[in-house]
């Protein structure tokens, strides 16, 4: 199922809290195989909202010595209206 590829919402940083309060943008960690259209469709169907924009990026590794690859990418989703997704 596609929803299993969404790892977790990101609400633990100051920037994400500010984005939620001011710009109606939410951050999620998703699997690297998901594309922007797939993420848009997934969020629109699951949360029943209109997605205006989907921005993605792969965060840098914390420790260069570790050879583990990052297996997620961070997604910032802008939605329309005054909808609260995360409580």
Phi and psi restraints in degrees (range 20) as a CNS / XPLOR table:
assign (resid 1 and name C) (resid 2 and name N)
       (resid 2 and name CA) (resid 2 and name C) 1.0 -66.2 20.0 2
assign (resid 2 and name N) (resid 2 and name CA)
       (resid 2 and name C) (resid 3 and name N) 1.0 -31.8 20.0 2
assign (resid 2 and name C) (resid 3 and name N)
       (resid 3 and name CA) (resid 3 and name C) 1.0 -65.7 20.0 2
assign (resid 3 and name N) (resid 3 and name CA)
       (resid 3 and name C) (resid 4 and name N) 1.0 -23.8 20.0 2
assign (resid 3 and name C) (resid 4 and name N)
       (resid 4 and name CA) (resid 4 and name C) 1.0 -68.4 20.0 2
assign (resid 4 and name N) (resid 4 and name CA)
       (resid 4 and name C) (resid 5 and name N) 1.0 -19.6 20.0 2
assign (resid 4 and name C) (resid 5 and name N)
       (resid 5 and name CA) (resid 5 and name C) 1.0 -80.7 20.0 2
assign (resid 5 and name N) (resid 5 and name CA)
       (resid 5 and name C) (resid 6 and name N) 1.0 -11.8 20.0 2
assign (resid 5 and name C) (resid 6 and name N)
       (resid 6 and name CA) (resid 6 and name C) 1.0 -85.0 20.0 2
assign (resid 6 and name N) (resid 6 and name CA)
       (resid 6 and name C) (resid 7 and name N) 1.0 114.0 20.0 2
assign (resid 6 and name C) (resid 7 and name N)
       (resid 7 and name CA) (resid 7 and name C) 1.0 -77.6 20.0 2
assign (resid 7 and name N) (resid 7 and name CA)
       (resid 7 and name C) (resid 8 and name N) 1.0 -52.5 20.0 2
assign (resid 7 and name C) (resid 8 and name N)
       (resid 8 and name CA) (resid 8 and name C) 1.0 -167.9 20.0 2
assign (resid 8 and name N) (resid 8 and name CA)
       (resid 8 and name C) (resid 9 and name N) 1.0 154.4 20.0 2
assign (resid 8 and name C) (resid 9 and name N)
       (resid 9 and name CA) (resid 9 and name C) 1.0 -78.0 20.0 2
assign (resid 9 and name N) (resid 9 and name CA)
       (resid 9 and name C) (resid 10 and name N) 1.0 151.6 20.0 2
assign (resid 9 and name C) (resid 10 and name N)
       (resid 10 and name CA) (resid 10 and name C) 1.0 -109.2 20.0 2
assign (resid 10 and name N) (resid 10 and name CA)
       (resid 10 and name C) (resid 11 and name N) 1.0 107.2 20.0 2
assign (resid 10 and name C) (resid 11 and name N)
       (resid 11 and name CA) (resid 11 and name C) 1.0 -131.6 20.0 2
assign (resid 11 and name N) (resid 11 and name CA)
       (resid 11 and name C) (resid 12 and name N) 1.0 17.6 20.0 2
assign (resid 11 and name C) (resid 12 and name N)
       (resid 12 and name CA) (resid 12 and name C) 1.0 -98.7 20.0 2
assign (resid 12 and name N) (resid 12 and name CA)
       (resid 12 and name C) (resid 13 and name N) 1.0 -2.2 20.0 2
assign (resid 12 and name C) (resid 13 and name N)
       (resid 13 and name CA) (resid 13 and name C) 1.0 -110.9 20.0 2
assign (resid 13 and name N) (resid 13 and name CA)
       (resid 13 and name C) (resid 14 and name N) 1.0 159.1 20.0 2
assign (resid 13 and name C) (resid 14 and name N)
       (resid 14 and name CA) (resid 14 and name C) 1.0 -64.1 20.0 2
assign (resid 14 and name N) (resid 14 and name CA)
       (resid 14 and name C) (resid 15 and name N) 1.0 -39.3 20.0 2
assign (resid 14 and name C) (resid 15 and name N)
       (resid 15 and name CA) (resid 15 and name C) 1.0 -63.9 20.0 2
assign (resid 15 and name N) (resid 15 and name CA)
       (resid 15 and name C) (resid 16 and name N) 1.0 -42.9 20.0 2
assign (resid 15 and name C) (resid 16 and name N)
       (resid 16 and name CA) (resid 16 and name C) 1.0 -67.8 20.0 2
assign (resid 16 and name N) (resid 16 and name CA)
       (resid 16 and name C) (resid 17 and name N) 1.0 -36.8 20.0 2
assign (resid 16 and name C) (resid 17 and name N)
       (resid 17 and name CA) (resid 17 and name C) 1.0 -64.4 20.0 2
assign (resid 17 and name N) (resid 17 and name CA)
       (resid 17 and name C) (resid 18 and name N) 1.0 -41.4 20.0 2
assign (resid 17 and name C) (resid 18 and name N)
       (resid 18 and name CA) (resid 18 and name C) 1.0 -64.9 20.0 2
assign (resid 18 and name N) (resid 18 and name CA)
       (resid 18 and name C) (resid 19 and name N) 1.0 -40.1 20.0 2
assign (resid 18 and name C) (resid 19 and name N)
       (resid 19 and name CA) (resid 19 and name C) 1.0 -64.7 20.0 2
assign (resid 19 and name N) (resid 19 and name CA)
       (resid 19 and name C) (resid 20 and name N) 1.0 -38.0 20.0 2
assign (resid 19 and name C) (resid 20 and name N)
       (resid 20 and name CA) (resid 20 and name C) 1.0 -66.1 20.0 2
assign (resid 20 and name N) (resid 20 and name CA)
       (resid 20 and name C) (resid 21 and name N) 1.0 -45.0 20.0 2
assign (resid 20 and name C) (resid 21 and name N)
       (resid 21 and name CA) (resid 21 and name C) 1.0 -71.7 20.0 2
assign (resid 21 and name N) (resid 21 and name CA)
       (resid 21 and name C) (resid 22 and name N) 1.0 -38.8 20.0 2
assign (resid 21 and name C) (resid 22 and name N)
       (resid 22 and name CA) (resid 22 and name C) 1.0 -98.6 20.0 2
assign (resid 22 and name N) (resid 22 and name CA)
       (resid 22 and name C) (resid 23 and name N) 1.0 -42.6 20.0 2
assign (resid 22 and name C) (resid 23 and name N)
       (resid 23 and name CA) (resid 23 and name C) 1.0 -109.7 20.0 2
assign (resid 23 and name N) (resid 23 and name CA)
       (resid 23 and name C) (resid 24 and name N) 1.0 0.3 20.0 2
assign (resid 23 and name C) (resid 24 and name N)
       (resid 24 and name CA) (resid 24 and name C) 1.0 58.4 20.0 2
assign (resid 24 and name N) (resid 24 and name CA)
       (resid 24 and name C) (resid 25 and name N) 1.0 44.6 20.0 2
assign (resid 24 and name C) (resid 25 and name N)
       (resid 25 and name CA) (resid 25 and name C) 1.0 -116.6 20.0 2
assign (resid 25 and name N) (resid 25 and name CA)
       (resid 25 and name C) (resid 26 and name N) 1.0 138.6 20.0 2
assign (resid 25 and name C) (resid 26 and name N)
       (resid 26 and name CA) (resid 26 and name C) 1.0 -122.5 20.0 2
assign (resid 26 and name N) (resid 26 and name CA)
       (resid 26 and name C) (resid 27 and name N) 1.0 146.3 20.0 2
assign (resid 26 and name C) (resid 27 and name N)
       (resid 27 and name CA) (resid 27 and name C) 1.0 -114.4 20.0 2
assign (resid 27 and name N) (resid 27 and name CA)
       (resid 27 and name C) (resid 28 and name N) 1.0 139.6 20.0 2
assign (resid 27 and name C) (resid 28 and name N)
       (resid 28 and name CA) (resid 28 and name C) 1.0 -137.4 20.0 2
assign (resid 28 and name N) (resid 28 and name CA)
       (resid 28 and name C) (resid 29 and name N) 1.0 152.6 20.0 2
assign (resid 28 and name C) (resid 29 and name N)
       (resid 29 and name CA) (resid 29 and name C) 1.0 -99.3 20.0 2
assign (resid 29 and name N) (resid 29 and name CA)
       (resid 29 and name C) (resid 30 and name N) 1.0 124.7 20.0 2
assign (resid 29 and name C) (resid 30 and name N)
       (resid 30 and name CA) (resid 30 and name C) 1.0 -127.2 20.0 2
assign (resid 30 and name N) (resid 30 and name CA)
       (resid 30 and name C) (resid 31 and name N) 1.0 167.8 20.0 2
assign (resid 30 and name C) (resid 31 and name N)
       (resid 31 and name CA) (resid 31 and name C) 1.0 -67.4 20.0 2
assign (resid 31 and name N) (resid 31 and name CA)
       (resid 31 and name C) (resid 32 and name N) 1.0 147.7 20.0 2
assign (resid 31 and name C) (resid 32 and name N)
       (resid 32 and name CA) (resid 32 and name C) 1.0 -68.6 20.0 2
assign (resid 32 and name N) (resid 32 and name CA)
       (resid 32 and name C) (resid 33 and name N) 1.0 -16.6 20.0 2
assign (resid 32 and name C) (resid 33 and name N)
       (resid 33 and name CA) (resid 33 and name C) 1.0 -79.6 20.0 2
assign (resid 33 and name N) (resid 33 and name CA)
       (resid 33 and name C) (resid 34 and name N) 1.0 -16.6 20.0 2
assign (resid 33 and name C) (resid 34 and name N)
       (resid 34 and name CA) (resid 34 and name C) 1.0 -73.9 20.0 2
assign (resid 34 and name N) (resid 34 and name CA)
       (resid 34 and name C) (resid 35 and name N) 1.0 139.4 20.0 2
assign (resid 34 and name C) (resid 35 and name N)
       (resid 35 and name CA) (resid 35 and name C) 1.0 -100.5 20.0 2
assign (resid 35 and name N) (resid 35 and name CA)
       (resid 35 and name C) (resid 36 and name N) 1.0 169.0 20.0 2
assign (resid 35 and name C) (resid 36 and name N)
       (resid 36 and name CA) (resid 36 and name C) 1.0 -60.5 20.0 2
assign (resid 36 and name N) (resid 36 and name CA)
       (resid 36 and name C) (resid 37 and name N) 1.0 -44.3 20.0 2
assign (resid 36 and name C) (resid 37 and name N)
       (resid 37 and name CA) (resid 37 and name C) 1.0 -63.3 20.0 2
assign (resid 37 and name N) (resid 37 and name CA)
       (resid 37 and name C) (resid 38 and name N) 1.0 -36.0 20.0 2
assign (resid 37 and name C) (resid 38 and name N)
       (resid 38 and name CA) (resid 38 and name C) 1.0 -66.3 20.0 2
assign (resid 38 and name N) (resid 38 and name CA)
       (resid 38 and name C) (resid 39 and name N) 1.0 -41.1 20.0 2
assign (resid 38 and name C) (resid 39 and name N)
       (resid 39 and name CA) (resid 39 and name C) 1.0 -65.3 20.0 2
assign (resid 39 and name N) (resid 39 and name CA)
       (resid 39 and name C) (resid 40 and name N) 1.0 -43.4 20.0 2
assign (resid 39 and name C) (resid 40 and name N)
       (resid 40 and name CA) (resid 40 and name C) 1.0 -58.7 20.0 2
assign (resid 40 and name N) (resid 40 and name CA)
       (resid 40 and name C) (resid 41 and name N) 1.0 -48.5 20.0 2
assign (resid 40 and name C) (resid 41 and name N)
       (resid 41 and name CA) (resid 41 and name C) 1.0 -63.7 20.0 2
assign (resid 41 and name N) (resid 41 and name CA)
       (resid 41 and name C) (resid 42 and name N) 1.0 -41.7 20.0 2
assign (resid 41 and name C) (resid 42 and name N)
       (resid 42 and name CA) (resid 42 and name C) 1.0 -62.0 20.0 2
assign (resid 42 and name N) (resid 42 and name CA)
       (resid 42 and name C) (resid 43 and name N) 1.0 -47.5 20.0 2
assign (resid 42 and name C) (resid 43 and name N)
       (resid 43 and name CA) (resid 43 and name C) 1.0 -68.1 20.0 2
assign (resid 43 and name N) (resid 43 and name CA)
       (resid 43 and name C) (resid 44 and name N) 1.0 -41.2 20.0 2
assign (resid 43 and name C) (resid 44 and name N)
       (resid 44 and name CA) (resid 44 and name C) 1.0 -63.4 20.0 2
assign (resid 44 and name N) (resid 44 and name CA)
       (resid 44 and name C) (resid 45 and name N) 1.0 -40.2 20.0 2
assign (resid 44 and name C) (resid 45 and name N)
       (resid 45 and name CA) (resid 45 and name C) 1.0 -74.2 20.0 2
assign (resid 45 and name N) (resid 45 and name CA)
       (resid 45 and name C) (resid 46 and name N) 1.0 -42.1 20.0 2
assign (resid 45 and name C) (resid 46 and name N)
       (resid 46 and name CA) (resid 46 and name C) 1.0 -74.8 20.0 2
assign (resid 46 and name N) (resid 46 and name CA)
       (resid 46 and name C) (resid 47 and name N) 1.0 -45.3 20.0 2
assign (resid 46 and name C) (resid 47 and name N)
       (resid 47 and name CA) (resid 47 and name C) 1.0 -95.5 20.0 2
assign (resid 47 and name N) (resid 47 and name CA)
       (resid 47 and name C) (resid 48 and name N) 1.0 -7.5 20.0 2
assign (resid 47 and name C) (resid 48 and name N)
       (resid 48 and name CA) (resid 48 and name C) 1.0 56.7 20.0 2
assign (resid 48 and name N) (resid 48 and name CA)
       (resid 48 and name C) (resid 49 and name N) 1.0 52.6 20.0 2
assign (resid 48 and name C) (resid 49 and name N)
       (resid 49 and name CA) (resid 49 and name C) 1.0 -130.6 20.0 2
assign (resid 49 and name N) (resid 49 and name CA)
       (resid 49 and name C) (resid 50 and name N) 1.0 166.8 20.0 2
assign (resid 49 and name C) (resid 50 and name N)
       (resid 50 and name CA) (resid 50 and name C) 1.0 -97.9 20.0 2
assign (resid 50 and name N) (resid 50 and name CA)
       (resid 50 and name C) (resid 51 and name N) 1.0 119.4 20.0 2
assign (resid 50 and name C) (resid 51 and name N)
       (resid 51 and name CA) (resid 51 and name C) 1.0 -89.9 20.0 2
assign (resid 51 and name N) (resid 51 and name CA)
       (resid 51 and name C) (resid 52 and name N) 1.0 125.5 20.0 2
assign (resid 51 and name C) (resid 52 and name N)
       (resid 52 and name CA) (resid 52 and name C) 1.0 -88.9 20.0 2
assign (resid 52 and name N) (resid 52 and name CA)
       (resid 52 and name C) (resid 53 and name N) 1.0 -39.9 20.0 2
assign (resid 52 and name C) (resid 53 and name N)
       (resid 53 and name CA) (resid 53 and name C) 1.0 -150.8 20.0 2
assign (resid 53 and name N) (resid 53 and name CA)
       (resid 53 and name C) (resid 54 and name N) 1.0 150.8 20.0 2
assign (resid 53 and name C) (resid 54 and name N)
       (resid 54 and name CA) (resid 54 and name C) 1.0 -129.4 20.0 2
assign (resid 54 and name N) (resid 54 and name CA)
       (resid 54 and name C) (resid 55 and name N) 1.0 119.1 20.0 2
assign (resid 54 and name C) (resid 55 and name N)
       (resid 55 and name CA) (resid 55 and name C) 1.0 -117.3 20.0 2
assign (resid 55 and name N) (resid 55 and name CA)
       (resid 55 and name C) (resid 56 and name N) 1.0 136.0 20.0 2
assign (resid 55 and name C) (resid 56 and name N)
       (resid 56 and name CA) (resid 56 and name C) 1.0 -127.0 20.0 2
assign (resid 56 and name N) (resid 56 and name CA)
       (resid 56 and name C) (resid 57 and name N) 1.0 153.3 20.0 2
assign (resid 56 and name C) (resid 57 and name N)
       (resid 57 and name CA) (resid 57 and name C) 1.0 -158.8 20.0 2
assign (resid 57 and name N) (resid 57 and name CA)
       (resid 57 and name C) (resid 58 and name N) 1.0 155.7 20.0 2
assign (resid 57 and name C) (resid 58 and name N)
       (resid 58 and name CA) (resid 58 and name C) 1.0 -102.5 20.0 2
assign (resid 58 and name N) (resid 58 and name CA)
       (resid 58 and name C) (resid 59 and name N) 1.0 114.1 20.0 2
assign (resid 58 and name C) (resid 59 and name N)
       (resid 59 and name CA) (resid 59 and name C) 1.0 -66.9 20.0 2
assign (resid 59 and name N) (resid 59 and name CA)
       (resid 59 and name C) (resid 60 and name N) 1.0 151.1 20.0 2
assign (resid 59 and name C) (resid 60 and name N)
       (resid 60 and name CA) (resid 60 and name C) 1.0 -70.7 20.0 2
assign (resid 60 and name N) (resid 60 and name CA)
       (resid 60 and name C) (resid 61 and name N) 1.0 158.0 20.0 2
assign (resid 60 and name C) (resid 61 and name N)
       (resid 61 and name CA) (resid 61 and name C) 1.0 -69.2 20.0 2
assign (resid 61 and name N) (resid 61 and name CA)
       (resid 61 and name C) (resid 62 and name N) 1.0 147.5 20.0 2
assign (resid 61 and name C) (resid 62 and name N)
       (resid 62 and name CA) (resid 62 and name C) 1.0 -76.4 20.0 2
assign (resid 62 and name N) (resid 62 and name CA)
       (resid 62 and name C) (resid 63 and name N) 1.0 -47.5 20.0 2
assign (resid 62 and name C) (resid 63 and name N)
       (resid 63 and name CA) (resid 63 and name C) 1.0 -118.9 20.0 2
assign (resid 63 and name N) (resid 63 and name CA)
       (resid 63 and name C) (resid 64 and name N) 1.0 121.6 20.0 2
assign (resid 63 and name C) (resid 64 and name N)
       (resid 64 and name CA) (resid 64 and name C) 1.0 -71.5 20.0 2
assign (resid 64 and name N) (resid 64 and name CA)
       (resid 64 and name C) (resid 65 and name N) 1.0 -21.7 20.0 2
assign (resid 64 and name C) (resid 65 and name N)
       (resid 65 and name CA) (resid 65 and name C) 1.0 -72.1 20.0 2
assign (resid 65 and name N) (resid 65 and name CA)
       (resid 65 and name C) (resid 66 and name N) 1.0 -33.1 20.0 2
assign (resid 65 and name C) (resid 66 and name N)
       (resid 66 and name CA) (resid 66 and name C) 1.0 -71.3 20.0 2
assign (resid 66 and name N) (resid 66 and name CA)
       (resid 66 and name C) (resid 67 and name N) 1.0 135.7 20.0 2
assign (resid 66 and name C) (resid 67 and name N)
       (resid 67 and name CA) (resid 67 and name C) 1.0 -94.7 20.0 2
assign (resid 67 and name N) (resid 67 and name CA)
       (resid 67 and name C) (resid 68 and name N) 1.0 6.1 20.0 2
assign (resid 67 and name C) (resid 68 and name N)
       (resid 68 and name CA) (resid 68 and name C) 1.0 -72.2 20.0 2
assign (resid 68 and name N) (resid 68 and name CA)
       (resid 68 and name C) (resid 69 and name N) 1.0 139.4 20.0 2
assign (resid 68 and name C) (resid 69 and name N)
       (resid 69 and name CA) (resid 69 and name C) 1.0 -86.6 20.0 2
assign (resid 69 and name N) (resid 69 and name CA)
       (resid 69 and name C) (resid 70 and name N) 1.0 152.5 20.0 2
assign (resid 69 and name C) (resid 70 and name N)
       (resid 70 and name CA) (resid 70 and name C) 1.0 -78.5 20.0 2
assign (resid 70 and name N) (resid 70 and name CA)
       (resid 70 and name C) (resid 71 and name N) 1.0 124.9 20.0 2
assign (resid 70 and name C) (resid 71 and name N)
       (resid 71 and name CA) (resid 71 and name C) 1.0 -108.8 20.0 2
assign (resid 71 and name N) (resid 71 and name CA)
       (resid 71 and name C) (resid 72 and name N) 1.0 30.8 20.0 2
assign (resid 71 and name C) (resid 72 and name N)
       (resid 72 and name CA) (resid 72 and name C) 1.0 -148.2 20.0 2
assign (resid 72 and name N) (resid 72 and name CA)
       (resid 72 and name C) (resid 73 and name N) 1.0 163.5 20.0 2
assign (resid 72 and name C) (resid 73 and name N)
       (resid 73 and name CA) (resid 73 and name C) 1.0 -132.4 20.0 2
assign (resid 73 and name N) (resid 73 and name CA)
       (resid 73 and name C) (resid 74 and name N) 1.0 151.6 20.0 2
assign (resid 73 and name C) (resid 74 and name N)
       (resid 74 and name CA) (resid 74 and name C) 1.0 -92.2 20.0 2
assign (resid 74 and name N) (resid 74 and name CA)
       (resid 74 and name C) (resid 75 and name N) 1.0 133.8 20.0 2
assign (resid 74 and name C) (resid 75 and name N)
       (resid 75 and name CA) (resid 75 and name C) 1.0 -120.8 20.0 2
assign (resid 75 and name N) (resid 75 and name CA)
       (resid 75 and name C) (resid 76 and name N) 1.0 131.4 20.0 2
assign (resid 75 and name C) (resid 76 and name N)
       (resid 76 and name CA) (resid 76 and name C) 1.0 -112.7 20.0 2
assign (resid 76 and name N) (resid 76 and name CA)
       (resid 76 and name C) (resid 77 and name N) 1.0 117.7 20.0 2
assign (resid 76 and name C) (resid 77 and name N)
       (resid 77 and name CA) (resid 77 and name C) 1.0 -110.3 20.0 2
assign (resid 77 and name N) (resid 77 and name CA)
       (resid 77 and name C) (resid 78 and name N) 1.0 127.6 20.0 2
assign (resid 77 and name C) (resid 78 and name N)
       (resid 78 and name CA) (resid 78 and name C) 1.0 -100.5 20.0 2
assign (resid 78 and name N) (resid 78 and name CA)
       (resid 78 and name C) (resid 79 and name N) 1.0 125.6 20.0 2
assign (resid 78 and name C) (resid 79 and name N)
       (resid 79 and name CA) (resid 79 and name C) 1.0 -115.5 20.0 2
assign (resid 79 and name N) (resid 79 and name CA)
       (resid 79 and name C) (resid 80 and name N) 1.0 161.1 20.0 2
assign (resid 79 and name C) (resid 80 and name N)
       (resid 80 and name CA) (resid 80 and name C) 1.0 -95.6 20.0 2
assign (resid 80 and name N) (resid 80 and name CA)
       (resid 80 and name C) (resid 81 and name N) 1.0 155.0 20.0 2
assign (resid 80 and name C) (resid 81 and name N)
       (resid 81 and name CA) (resid 81 and name C) 1.0 84.2 20.0 2
assign (resid 81 and name N) (resid 81 and name CA)
       (resid 81 and name C) (resid 82 and name N) 1.0 -176.5 20.0 2
assign (resid 81 and name C) (resid 82 and name N)
       (resid 82 and name CA) (resid 82 and name C) 1.0 -103.4 20.0 2
assign (resid 82 and name N) (resid 82 and name CA)
       (resid 82 and name C) (resid 83 and name N) 1.0 62.0 20.0 2
assign (resid 82 and name C) (resid 83 and name N)
       (resid 83 and name CA) (resid 83 and name C) 1.0 -103.0 20.0 2
assign (resid 83 and name N) (resid 83 and name CA)
       (resid 83 and name C) (resid 84 and name N) 1.0 137.2 20.0 2
assign (resid 83 and name C) (resid 84 and name N)
       (resid 84 and name CA) (resid 84 and name C) 1.0 -108.4 20.0 2
assign (resid 84 and name N) (resid 84 and name CA)
       (resid 84 and name C) (resid 85 and name N) 1.0 115.4 20.0 2
assign (resid 84 and name C) (resid 85 and name N)
       (resid 85 and name CA) (resid 85 and name C) 1.0 -84.7 20.0 2
assign (resid 85 and name N) (resid 85 and name CA)
       (resid 85 and name C) (resid 86 and name N) 1.0 -40.7 20.0 2
assign (resid 85 and name C) (resid 86 and name N)
       (resid 86 and name CA) (resid 86 and name C) 1.0 -111.8 20.0 2
assign (resid 86 and name N) (resid 86 and name CA)
       (resid 86 and name C) (resid 87 and name N) 1.0 131.9 20.0 2
